[in-house]
């Protein structure tokens, strides 16, 4: 791909993109290791884009250099041709390399806690792909669609992650909303999207949700790696078939508004994963899940668990009761707490601010 003349295109301004994180049900099935062999069972994943957005700001910088700044990391400045893809911020450098940009400062600001299991790094990649695509349009290049943004971000991440990567984080970030994704073997479009909660109903649906950060960061590769090793060895295949069924039941229950049925499917799926990998819930997670079930709600870890976030679903009166209980439990850990769980219906968005004069 041709290089983007960033200084000329920005002209002293700044381009900003942001995209939402997600909570999920049926994750891991979006990894091809699982959904290709199990395709005849129609594997799928449900995710809900939430109002914790990751923002990318792009401004001009020293020619032929790239600077990346992100909360929780020391700023990194690298030569555009030798930027490290194996760095914790390597995915950002890899996206920049794909578009051939140089002489830019990329600032990342995420509203979600670091390593919270909400898909933050993939969301940042989606936002950056969207921003650079829009920047390229100022040089008469084609603006990418939401589908192409998500698939490109996934492809780049798969190339540098050194572990199998799923699609759900990128799709939730690009599209927003509450969706079920059926994983297909069509290489041009490996998913089918079903909207489960219409935009007009999302505000009422939010009253049936709760989201908490356990106060402990998670490392998804640890638990995902165990699931993958189990699956590849031929073990636990029946359990994954059952989880496909529970995820579909969950999706259909959300579609019809049958929250008690969705809660039952959610808890059944979580029980299977806890048997496969007890480490998906730490002590705090166990207490939060137990409290949710006592209140007549469902509760699930986000992503691969093992720390990070948990979310709950239930009738609105039960969720109001659970909110107080969860707040008390979370207060025992200084870094833990409740988070914004509003549904984000917008997905990725980009804007250009021509008058900005960002610092280097």
C-alpha positions in Angstrom: 0.0 0.0 0.0 1.2 3.5 -0.8 2.4 5.7 2.0 0.0 8.3 3.5 1.4 11.9 3.5 0.3 12.5 7.0 1.6 16.0 7.5 -0.1 17.2 4.3 -3.4 15.5 5.2 -3.6 16.6 8.8 -2.4 20.2 8.1 -1.9 20.9 11.8 -5.2 19.2 12.8 -5.9 15.9 14.5 -8.0 12.8 13.5 -9.9 11.0 16.2 -11.6 7.6 16.2 -13.3 5.6 19.0 -15.0 2.3 19.3 -16.8 0.4 22.2 -15.6 -2.5 24.2 -17.9 -5.5 24.7 -19.2 -8.1 27.1 -19.9 -11.6 25.8 -21.5 -15.0 25.9 -20.1 -17.9 23.9 -16.7 -16.4 23.4 -13.8 -18.7 22.2 -16.2 -20.2 19.7 -15.2 -17.2 17.5 -11.7 -18.8 17.2 -11.3 -20.9 14.0 -9.7 -23.7 16.0 -13.2 -24.3 17.4 -15.7 -23.1 14.9 -14.3 -24.9 11.8 -14.4 -28.4 13.2 -17.7 -27.7 14.9 -19.3 -25.9 12.0 -22.2 -28.4 11.5 -23.4 -27.4 14.9 -23.6 -23.8 13.8 -21.3 -22.2 16.5 -21.9 -18.6 17.4 -21.1 -15.9 19.9 -23.2 -13.2 21.4 -21.7 -9.9 22.4 -23.0 -6.6 23.7 -21.1 -3.4 22.9 -20.9 -1.2 26.0 -20.3 2.5 26.6 -16.7 2.1 27.6 -15.0 3.4 24.5 -11.3 3.3 23.4 -10.2 6.5 21.7 -7.4 7.0 19.2 -6.0 10.5 18.4 -3.6 10.9 15.5 -1.5 14.0 15.0 1.7 14.8 13.0 5.1 13.9 14.5 8.8 13.8 13.5 9.1 12.6 9.8 9.7 8.8 9.4 9.1 8.2 13.1 6.0 6.9 15.0 5.2 7.6 18.6 2.6 5.6 20.5 1.3 6.8 23.9 -1.2 4.7 26.0 -2.2 4.8 29.6 -0.4 2.1 31.5 2.6 2.0 29.2 5.7 4.2 28.7 5.5 6.1 25.4 7.3 4.4 22.6 9.1 6.2 19.7 10.3 4.0 16.8 11.6 4.3 13.3 8.6 3.6 11.0 10.5 0.8 9.1 11.7 -1.0 12.2 8.9 -0.5 14.7 8.5 -3.6 17.0 5.5 -5.8 16.5 6.4 -7.9 19.5 6.0 -5.0 21.9 2.9 -4.7 24.1 1.9 -2.0 21.7 3.1 -3.9 18.7 -0.4 -4.3 17.3 -0.7 -0.5 16.9 2.7 -0.4 15.1 1.5 -3.3 12.8 -1.6 -1.4 11.8 0.4 1.7 11.1 2.8 -0.4 9.0 -0.1 -1.8 6.9 -1.2 1.7 6.0 2.3 2.9 5.4 2.1 5.8 7.7 5.0 7.6 9.3 5.5 10.9 11.1 2.6 10.4 13.4 1.8 10.4 17.1 -0.9 7.9 18.1 -2.5 8.5 21.4 -4.7 5.7 23.0 -7.1 6.5 25.8 -9.4 3.7 27.0 -12.3 4.1 29.4 -12.0 0.4 30.4 -9.4 -0.8 33.0 -6.3 -2.3 31.5 -6.5 -6.1 30.8 -10.1 -6.2 31.9 -11.3 -8.9 29.5 -13.4 -6.4 27.5 -11.4 -6.7 24.2 -9.5 -3.4 24.7 -6.4 -4.0 22.4 -8.6 -5.3 19.6 -10.9 -2.3 20.0 -7.9 0.1 19.7 -6.9 -1.7 16.5 -10.4 -1.2 15.0 -10.4 2.5 15.9 -6.9 2.9 14.3 -7.9 1.1 11.1 -11.0 3.3 10.8 -9.0 6.5 11.5 -6.3 5.6 9.0 -8.9 4.6 6.4 -10.6 7.9 6.8 -7.2 9.7 6.6 -6.5 7.9 3.4 -9.8 9.1 2.0 -8.4 12.6 2.1 -5.8 11.3 -0.4 -8.6 9.9 -2.7 -8.4 6.4 -1.2 -11.4 4.2 -0.5 -13.0 4.4 3.0 -13.4 0.9 4.5 -16.8 -0.4 5.5 -17.5 -1.7 9.0 -17.1 -5.2 7.8 -13.7 -4.6 6.1 -12.5 -2.6 9.1 -13.2 -5.4 11.5 -11.8 -8.1 9.2 -8.6 -6.2 8.5 -8.1 -5.4 12.2 -8.5 -9.1 13.0 -6.2 -10.2 10.2 -3.4 -7.9 11.4 -3.8 -9.0 15.0 -3.8 -12.6 14.0 -0.5 -12.0 12.2 1.3 -10.5 15.2 -0.4 -12.0 18.3 1.4 -15.5 18.2 -1.8 -17.0 19.6 -5.2 -17.9 17.9 -7.5 -14.9 17.7 -11.2 -14.7 17.5 -13.4 -12.2 15.6 -15.9 -11.0 18.3 -13.9 -8.1 19.7 -13.4 -6.4 16.4 -17.0 -7.0 15.3 -18.5 -5.5 18.4 -16.2 -2.5 18.1 -17.1 -1.9 14.5 -20.9 -2.5 14.6 -21.9 -1.7 18.2 -25.3 -2.9 19.6 -26.4 -6.4 20.8 -25.7 -9.1 18.2 -25.3 -12.8 17.7 -22.5 -13.8 15.3 -22.7 -17.1 13.5 -19.3 -18.3 12.4 -19.2 -19.5 8.8 -16.6 -21.0 6.5 -17.0 -18.3 3.9 -13.5 -16.7 3.6 -14.9 -13.5 2.2 -17.4 -13.0 5.1 -16.8 -15.5 7.9 -19.8 -14.4 10.0 -23.5 -13.8 9.8 -24.9 -11.1 12.1 -28.3 -11.2 13.9 -29.4 -8.1 15.8 -30.9 -9.3 19.2 -32.0 -6.1 20.8 -33.3 -3.3 18.6 -31.9 0.2 19.2 -35.3 1.4 20.5 -35.3 -1.3 23.2 -31.7 -0.9 24.4 -32.3 1.6 27.1 -34.8 -0.7 28.8 -32.5 -3.6 28.3 -29.7 -1.8 30.1 -31.8 -2.0 33.3 -31.4 -5.8 33.2 -27.5 -5.6 33.1 -24.7 -5.1 35.6 -20.9 -4.9 35.0 -18.1 -5.1 37.5 -14.3 -5.1 37.4 -12.9 -7.7 39.8 -9.8 -5.6 40.5 -7.5 -8.2 39.1 -6.1 -8.0 35.5 -6.6 -11.1 33.4 -4.3 -12.8 30.8 -6.6 -14.4 28.3 -3.9 -16.5 26.7 -3.5 -18.6 29.9 -7.1 -19.9 29.9 -7.7 -19.8 26.2 -4.5 -21.8 25.7 -5.8 -24.5 28.0 -9.1 -24.7 26.2 -7.3 -24.9 22.9 -4.9 -27.7 24.1 -7.9 -29.7 25.5 -9.8 -29.3 22.2 -6.9 -30.2 20.0 -6.1 -33.3 22.0 -9.7 -34.6 21.4 -10.9 -33.9 24.9 -14.0 -32.0 25.9 -15.5 -31.9 22.4 -19.0 -32.8 23.8 -18.8 -29.9 26.3 -18.1 -27.4 23.4 -21.1 -28.8 21.5 -23.2 -28.2 24.6 -21.9 -24.6 24.9 -22.9 -24.0 21.3 -26.4 -25.0 22.2 -26.6 -22.9 25.3 -25.3 -19.8 23.4 -27.9 -20.3 20.8 -30.6 -20.6 23.5 -29.2 -17.4 25.1 -29.4 -15.6 21.8 -33.0 -16.6 21.0 -34.1 -15.7 24.6 -32.6 -12.2 24.3 -34.3 -11.9 20.9 -37.7 -12.8 22.4 -37.2 -10.9 25.6 -37.3 -14.1 27.7 -34.8 -13.0 30.4 -35.3 -16.0 32.8 -34.5 -18.4 29.9 -31.5 -16.3 29.0 -30.3 -16.5 32.6 -30.7 -20.3 32.7 -28.7 -20.7 29.5 -26.0 -18.3 30.7 -25.5 -20.1 34.0 -25.4 -23.5 32.3 -22.7 -22.4 29.9 -20.7 -20.9 32.7 -20.9 -24.1 34.8 -19.4 -26.1 31.9 -16.5 -23.7 31.6 -15.9 -23.8 35.3 -15.6 -27.6 35.1 -13.2 -27.4 32.2 -11.1 -24.6 33.8 -11.8 -23.7 37.5 -9.4 -20.7 37.2 -11.9 -18.8 35.1 -13.2 -17.4 38.4 -11.0 -16.2 41.3 -12.3 -15.9 44.8 -14.0 -12.5 44.1 -15.5 -13.9 40.9 -16.9 -16.9 42.8 -18.6 -14.6 45.3 -20.0 -12.3 42.6 -21.4 -15.3 40.7 -22.9 -16.8 43.8 -24.6 -13.5 44.7 -26.0 -13.2 41.2 -27.6 -16.6 41.4 -29.0 -16.0 44.8 -30.7 -12.9 43.4 -32.2 -14.9 40.5 -29.7 -13.5 37.9 -27.1 -15.0 35.6 -23.4 -14.0 35.8 -20.5 -14.6 33.6 -16.9 -13.6 33.2 -16.0 -11.6 30.1 -13.6 -12.9 27.5 -11.6 -15.9 28.9 -12.0 -14.9 32.5 -9.3 -15.5 35.1 -9.7 -12.0 36.4 -10.9 -8.9 34.6 -14.6 -8.2 34.4 -17.9 -10.1 35.2 -21.3 -9.1 34.1 -24.8 -10.1 35.2 -28.2 -10.4 33.5 -31.6 -10.6 35.2 -35.0 -9.0 35.7 -34.7 -5.3 36.5 -35.8 -5.6 40.1 -33.3 -8.5 40.7 -30.5 -6.4 39.1 -31.3 -3.5 41.4 -31.0 -5.8 44.4 -27.8 -7.3 43.0 -26.2 -3.9 42.4 -26.1 -3.2 46.1 -24.7 -6.7 46.9 -22.0 -6.5 44.3 -21.0 -3.0 45.4 -20.5 -4.3 48.9 -18.5 -7.3 47.7 -16.3 -5.2 45.4 -15.5 -2.7 48.1 -13.3 -5.3 49.8 -10.8 -4.9 47.0 -9.5 -1.3 46.4 -9.1 -1.6 42.6 -12.5 -3.3 42.0 -15.8 -1.6 41.3 -18.9 -1.3 39.2 -18.5 0.0 35.6 -20.7 1.7 33.0 -22.8 -1.0 31.3 -24.8 1.2 28.9 -25.3 -0.3 25.4 -23.3 1.4 22.7 -25.3 1.3 19.5 -22.9 3.4 17.4 -19.9 1.2 17.0 -16.7 2.8 15.5 -16.8 6.5 14.6 -14.2 8.9 13.2 -13.9 12.7 13.1 -11.4 15.3 11.9 -10.6 18.4 14.0 -8.8 20.9 11.7 -8.0 23.5 14.3 -6.3 21.3 16.9 -2.6 22.0 17.7 -1.5 18.8 19.6 1.7 18.7 21.6 4.5 16.4 20.5 
